[in-house]
Amino acid sequence: MSQLSETHRDEMHALGRRARAASRALARAPGRARAAALQGMADALDAHHAEILAANAKDLARADEKGITGAMRDRLALTAGRIADMAAGLREIASLPDPIGEVLSERTRPNGIRVAQVRIPLGVIGIIYEARPNVTADAAGLCLKSGNVVFLRGGSEAAHSNAAILAVLREAVAAAGLPADAIMSLPSTDRAWILAMLEAEEFLDVIIPRGGEALIRFVTANSRVPVIKHYKGVCHVFVDCDADLDKAEAIAFNAKVQRPGVCNAMETLLVHATVADQFLPRIAAALIEAGVELRGCPRTLCLVPSAVAATEADWHAEFLDLILAVRVVDDYDAALDHIATYGSDHTEAIVSENYSTVRRFLTEVNSSVVVANASTRFSDGGQMGLGAEIGISTTRLHAYGPMGVNDLTTRKYVITGDGQTRH
Amino acid sequence: MSQLSETHRDEMHALGRRARAASRALARAPGRARAAALQGMADALDAHHAEILAANAKDLARADEKGITGAMRDRLALTAGRIADMAAGLREIASLPDPIGEVLSERTRPNGIRVAQVRIPLGVIGIIYEARPNVTADAAGLCLKSGNVVFLRGGSEAAHSNAAILAVLREAVAAAGLPADAIMSLPSTDRAWILAMLEAEEFLDVIIPRGGEALIRFVTANSRVPVIKHYKGVCHVFVDCDADLDKAEAIAFNAKVQRPGVCNAMETLLVHATVADQFLPRIAAALIEAGVELRGCPRTLCLVPSAVAATEADWHAEFLDLILAVRVVDDYDAALDHIATYGSDHTEAIVSENYSTVRRFLTEVNSSVVVANASTRFSDGGQMGLGAEIGISTTRLHAYGPMGVNDLTTRKYVITGDGQTRH
């Protein structure tokens, strides 16, 4: 790995000063100007899709040389349709309500000063991501909508694609009368630049890493800039003794099978001992038919002979695949203990018709999203009505759960008086 | 400085597990139980004030041996009156509205699921502070009120005082039926323990350092746990060409002189060139009479011959003393440029009767607190009606400006359905 040098640091500071200058200009631009720039960015992606595809072809050729295949190559590949989707995403972001300037509260104090809280941009947002070029447009769009400068560092696999998209978007922002530096990137994908970025606390207000756990741990361990992150999603569904077993089957099946490779898919199923003999054989049959490998506790193995024995590692695992850990628990408290021990604070669901049990679960489980009688797959900004999602946080500071445009803002206090001084 | 060892790490993890267990219990306790524990803590401080004073006498004796005097010794010293103030502070915190469980928003989605945002505790809050033993009770009270476990690391100078206060408070919490581990501390004031704490990201949700800039920079550089902080307060007052000069004089005088040693005191006065010859001589006379040393730009020196020439360092300085940097600026934009270059995002004030200028300033300056026609000294949780203050943040993530009890919380999403699955 390359080392951070004085040159990196100096260049990063120069870029950081440009970002801060753009941030000041952007914070003054009215919402209408930001929305117009987003429309212009969408139009520009459509108009320049041939150049973007040509750049993407270079990245794909290099990926093929390296023998990259499957899901990773798929994430890298752009098509005319995917570029049109990126443009449509920008238009949707443009149409969201403007978060900036919202007055969140206002009060008059006994001495007559008024104290308001007003929503403002975070400032400069760093996004560190891997091989998905569509993140370039999504992140730039969400940051611009919320009045933030975005500072992008994409993966080297997508370097040509990202550079092409960046050039198109910067030109469109400038054409709309806003600073092109509203969208910036590191000069190279060399890892030393990431270190320079992580040190630049005067110039960046937050870094959001999007990618595998190793990347996110590297960023957290090395950053002086605050980080919003989630390491992994080990989501649980607890089928209570008072569950409607038809709902339980539909929910558990959907949570595991509908899209197993995403962070809000179920990874562990917890079944109350009282209903285990009724419920486990039927859900197991449905899951096995769908190709799911079951890894069970000893009691599960008695009821589902085709399951394999779960190891301690399986309870911690984010499989992101058609694999499910299954445990029979004695009661509600044992379910909560399991979640407290192995959970990742992402999403936990209960299936139960018992009012008091549901109420306890929703109160006592403090994961970022807690669900009663619905699939964990609803733990998603779009599904929850937050609009486009910039990421998800499983650390509690600032944002917790799926993050929409509002989570890219903060609030300042505005005090107005007519000459008051303090005694 | 001591180095972090495996022993430190193992012991920190054992403490962290206890903190997490207490956090789960605390998050389930109703607001009434937390308020009763706070009352019990206040009563216990009153009842045990003799022991606390005896412990404080040991700290003071050691401080005297070391030759510690002045403000630092004063911050360390407790009296019966100061202990009564700590108890009164806890009773006031007990009487605040309970922040936990507040529903911040709720919506029904087209498929019938309901999505609510509910306020919950942050979890476990680390407080690293220096020689002020009253912080022990204040921080413990604010954290308990908001359902958080507090993990304290006080300065070695106050070790006996802090240990005595901690023992009294823990006993009171246990007597009220809540876990004594709601209030924890590091086993020693050895600095290696701070490093163990900064690494313990599984067990701590946030660290709030309170103290000098060196301490805060050390914490930020070494922490994997998110940090809420402010490095310093370089607060500006801008006297516009349309200022009411009587108000301007009262505000500038108050902002500098009323309590110069605190972070919301004015450090730099910016005066519009148009009114400089009218305003500067009169405010300078008042300030000099109050014992303030003026450090001015060349134009200031012409108008105030007794001022000394300001250096570049003076524009960056948080004097925390009866010293003021003064600059004459050509216009509004020059004032904003100065603030953007030298400001610390703490508190900036404008004095002006011009509606449009005030509106621009309050919109365009994104410091954590912006003020029109009032003293910067109102940038304070108590003055602003937030209740007791746990600290102030000049970084934009999570909280920005003075922090009250609500800023020690986050929100989770609660999704309720009746069997919904995702298509």
Interface residues (C-beta under 8 A of the other chain):
Chain A: R20 R24 A27 R28 G101 R107 R109 I113 V115 I120 P121 L122 G123 E201 D205 V206 T220 A221 R224 P226 V227 I228 D244 D246 K247 A250 I251 F253 N254 A255 Q258 A340 V358 L362 T363 E364 N366 S367 S368 V369 V370 V371 A372 N373 A374 S375 R377 F378 S379 Q383 M384 G385 T395 R396 L397 H398 Y400 G401 P402 T410 R411 K412 Y413 V414 I415 T416 G417 D418 G419 Q420 T421 R422 H423
Chain B: R20 R24 A27 R28 G101 R107 R109 I113 V115 I120 P121 L122 G123 E201 D205 V206 T220 A221 R224 P226 V227 I228 D244 D246 K247 A250 I251 F253 N254 A255 Q258 A340 V358 L362 T363 E364 N366 S367 S368 V369 V370 V371 A372 N373 A374 S375 R377 F378 S379 Q383 M384 G385 T395 R396 L397 H398 Y400 G401 P402 T410 R411 K412 Y413 V414 I415 T416 G417 D418 G419 Q420 T421 R422 H423
